[in-house]
Amino acid sequence: MKQAAPRREGREIAPASDPAYEGLLFIAVRTTGIFCRPGCPARKPLPKNVEHFRTAREALEAGYRACKRCRPLQAVGERPDWVARLIARVEATPDVPLKSVDLRALGIDPARARRWFTAHYGMTFSAFCRSRRLAGGLDALRRGRNVDDAVFDSGYQSHSGFREAFVKAFGATPGKVNDVEALTMDFIDSPLGPLMAAADDAGLSLLEFTDRTRIGSQLGAWAAMFGRPLVPGKHGLFEPLRRQLAEYFEGRRRSFDLPLRIAGTSFQERVWNALLTIPYGDVRSYREIAKAIGTPHAVRAVGRANGANRISIIIPCHRVIGADGSIVGYGGGPRRKEWLLALERGERTLF
């Protein structure tokens, strides 16, 4: 029989189910012997039966089993296996539409796919596939292929259907492909969960964790800000980005040499450029950043600009901490920020 795990005294007590504590602690239930993420949708236990742990390892060592519903051993934001398989299928044959019957044949519930893609990528799975096909058509036209090739290579059955979708997505007809400007979007796996990247020929303009709050509405806001749509596809910047991120996460890279498309207010850009000067393994307070850009009293404004950074890790907003050394103010979650700072100190930790 499993012995009751000892209580962790002096630990912050969270509600039995609250996603705001995601990444900060894990919740174990004595009566079931199972531990969960804070935002697990399972039935809420009685507070007297709840125990909190700082890491999944602590919960396992205390004898608890991982919940099969919220999967606390899986990195926050990590793609489930079925999602990875589905995306690989789309990338291998983007011109072949996947319908509900095809998803069921693959053992995937269409409603589940719709919900997951909407929550993590800001679009339904059908919209993801359409965007990927249109991006392929756009690329074909830019490479000098004729419209017939672009239509059928991207999986459309008629010129009218392709033209209508193309105009809706890019605001121009296929015949005016040179007038089309779009941000190409792709997804990059990392030890901290998948990242969404967007780039054009001017540089990388977006690198965000896909489980960030309100990612769907933010995609629309980013597209409006840049005045161009975000479409899934391939760009020449993504392979060096993947390589450099992998080297960084392995502790073999301290700086990045990728072109960046930094776009914000004058004040935001001053803050972001100041972040780029913080050395690897070092930290600054918000007040120190405010002083560095010549506005010593604009500490709160610096915090807001720091939080508005859209190019995570490469523009190292994770290196800005509270004046008391506390881990605060990171859009990807405090656990990720703590992990990144530990990595740069040369400490290997589990996420």
N, C-alpha and C positions, 0 to 999 in steps of 0.2 A: 504494500500500500504506500502511496506517495505521502510523504510527510509534508505538513504545511510549511510553506516557505516563510522564513522570518520576515517581519515587517521592516521596511526601510524607513528608519526614523529621520526626521528633519528634511524629508523630501517634499517638494511641491505637490500638493494634492490636486489632481485634475478630476473633472467629472468623469463618469464611467464611459462616456462616449462624446468626444469633442475633437473634431479635426484640427482645431486651432493648436492642439498640442502635438500634431504630427511631427515626428522627427526628434521630439524632446524626451519622450518616454514611451513605455509600453504598459499596457493594462492587463493584468492577470486576474483570473477568477478562480478562487479557491475551490468552489463547489464543482467546477468542471475540469480543473487542471489545465485550462487552456489560456494562452495569452494572445492579445490582439493589438492592432494599431488603435490609437485613440479615436479614429473616425470610423471604426468598424460598424457596419449597419446591422450587426446581429443584435438580438434582444439585450437591453441594458440590464446588467446585474444589480443586485442590491449593494449599496455602498459598503456595507460591513463585510461583503465577500470579495472586495476588490483590493488588489495590491499593485503597487507601481514599481517599475524597474526602469533604470536609465538606458539599458541596452537590451537587445534581444538575447545576447549571450548570457546576461545575468538571469533572465527569465528561464532560459534553457537549463542553466546550471542549478536553478532552484527546483527543477523537476517539471516545469510546465511544458505543454506541447503547443506548437504553433497552430493558430486558427487556420482552417482550410478555406475560410471565406475571404478574409482580408489579407492573408499571406504575409505576416509580419517579417518573415525571413527574406522576402523579396525587397530589393532596394526600392525606395520611394520613387514612383514614376517609371520603374522598369517595365519594359514591354513584356506582357505574358507571351508564352510560346506561341499561342494561336495567332496573336497579332503579328509577331515576327514572321510567321509562316505566310500570313495573308499579305503583308507588305512585300515579302520576297516574290510572291506570285504576281502581284501587280507590277513590280519592277521588271520581272522577267518577260511579261507579256502585257505591257500597258495598253496595247491596241485591242485586247480581248476583254470586253465588258464582263464583269462578274455579277450575275443576278442572284436573287435570293435562293433560287434552286441550286445554283452553283455553290453558294456558301453552305447550304445544308448538306450537300454532297461531300464537302470538306469537313463536316462535323461542327460547323460554326452557326450559331443562332443569328440570323440577320439583325434582329432587334438588339442583341448584345453587341454586335459590331457597330451598329449605328450609335448606340449610347457611348461606347468606349471612344470612338473616333471623335464624337462631338465633345466629350469631356476633356480629351487629351490634345486633340489637334484642331479644335475649333470648327470642325466641319463633319458632316456625316460621312460614312464610308463611301456612299454613292458619289457625294460631292468630291471626295478625295480622288476617286477613280476618274471622274470627269475632268478634274483639273490636271491630273497627270497626263491624260490623253491629249488635252488641249495644249499642254506644254510641249508634248512630243510633236504636235502639228506645227506649233510656232517654231520649234527648233528646225523642223524639216524645211519650212518655208525660208527661214534665214540661211539655210545651207544651199539654197538655190533649187530645191525640189519644186515641182509644179504643184498646183492646188489639188489636182487629182490624186497625186501621191500622198500629199498631206492629209487629205480627207480619209482615204482608206487605210493608210498606215496608222492613223490615230483611232481606228475602230469605228468611224462613223459610216453609216450606210448611204448617206445622201449628202450632196453639196449644200442643200438648204439647211439641213440639221447642223452641219459643221459650221456654216457661215453664221447662223443664229447664235450658236454657243460661243463662237469666236468673238463676235461683236459684243455679246453680253459680258464676256470675261475681260476683253482687252480694249473695248471702246473703239475699235477700228476694224475694217473689213480685212479678210485674208490678203486682198490685193495691195493693201497698204501696210504690209508687215514691217517695213522700215520705220513706220511711225509708232510702232508698239513698244512700250517700255513696261517691263514687268520685273518683279523681284522673284528670283527662283528660290524655292524653299525645299529643304531636305531635312532629314532627321538623323541624328548622330548618337549612337549609344555611348554611354560613359559609366564609370563605376557608381555614379550618383543618380543614374536614371537617364533616359533619353533627352537630348537637347534638340531644339528646333533652330535651324540656321536659315538665314535668308541673305542673298547677295545679288549684286548686279556687277557690271563691269567696273563700276566706281569703287567697289569694295564690299566687305562684310558689313551688313547693317543690322543684323539681329542674331543673337545667340541666347536662347532662353530655355529653361527647363520646361518640358511640356506639361507638367502637372501644376504649373504656377496658377494661382487663383485667377479666374476670369480670363483664361488664355483665349477663349473664343472671341469675346468682345474686344480684347486687345489686338487680335489679328486684324479686325476691321478697322480699328483706330490707327494701327500702323500703316495699313494700306492707304487709308485716307491721308495720313500725314505725308507719306512719300508720293502720293498722287499716282499710284500704280498698284495693280493687283499682286497678290502673292500666290504663286502657282507651284505645285510640287514639280520637281524636275532635277536636272543635273547642271552644275556649274563648275567651271575650272577651279574655283577657289575651294570647293568642298573637300577634295582629296588632300591638299596640303593642310587644311583645317583639321581634318580627321587625324592626320599623322602628327601634327604638332600637339593636338589635345592628348593623344595617346602618350606621347613622350612626356607631356606635363604630368599626367596622372601617374605615370611610372616613376616620377621624380627625376627624369633625365632632361627636362627643359625648364628654364627659368624665365624666358621671355618669348614673345611671339613676333614674327615678322610678316604679318599679313596686312594687306591694305584695308583700312577701316573707313566706312562711310558714316561718320559721326554727324548726326543731324539733330539739333535741338535749339533751344533759346541760347542767346549769347552767354547767359549765366550758366546754364547747364553744360555747355561745351567747355567753359572754363573749369568747372568742377571735374568733368570727365577727363580732360587733359591733365589735371592735377593728379587724378587717380593713377594715370599711366606713369607718373614719376615715382610712385611708391615702390621701393625695391622689393624684390621677391623675398619672402620671409619676414618682412617688416610690417608694421601697422601704423596707422595714424588715427587720431580722434577726429570727430567732425569739426571741432573747434580749430584743430591744427590745419585742416583743409581750408576752413574759412579764412584763417590768417594767411595761408599760402597764396590765396587768390586775391588778397587785398580787401576782404570784407569780413573783418574779425567778428562783427556782431551778427552775421547772417548764418548762424549755426543751424537753425531750423531749415532755412532755405537750402543749405548744403545737404542736409539730411534728405530733403525731398528730391533734390537733383540726383543724389546718390541712388535713391530708390527708383528713379526713372531711367537709370542706365539700362539699355537694351542689349548690350553686348557683354554678357556675363563672362567671368573668368579672365577674358582677354583684357577688358577694361576692369581692373581688379577692385570692384566695389566691396568685395568681401574683406579687403584689407583695412576697412574703416570700421572702428569699434567705438563703444561708448567711452566717455572720459574716465570712467572707473574701470575700464578694461572689459566690460561686459560685452557679450555677443548679441548685438541688437541690429535691427534694420536690414534684413536681407530677404529679397523677394523669393529666393529659392528655399527659404526656411533656415532657421538657426542651426539645425543639425548639419546641413550642407556647409554653411559658413564655418562652423567649428572644424569640420573635416578638412576643408581646404586650407585653413590656417595651420592645422596639425601637419598636413602634407608638406607645407612650405617650411615648417620647423624641422622637417626630417623625421617626423613621427609617423609610423604606419598604424592606422586605426581602421576598425571595421565601421562601415556605414550602417 
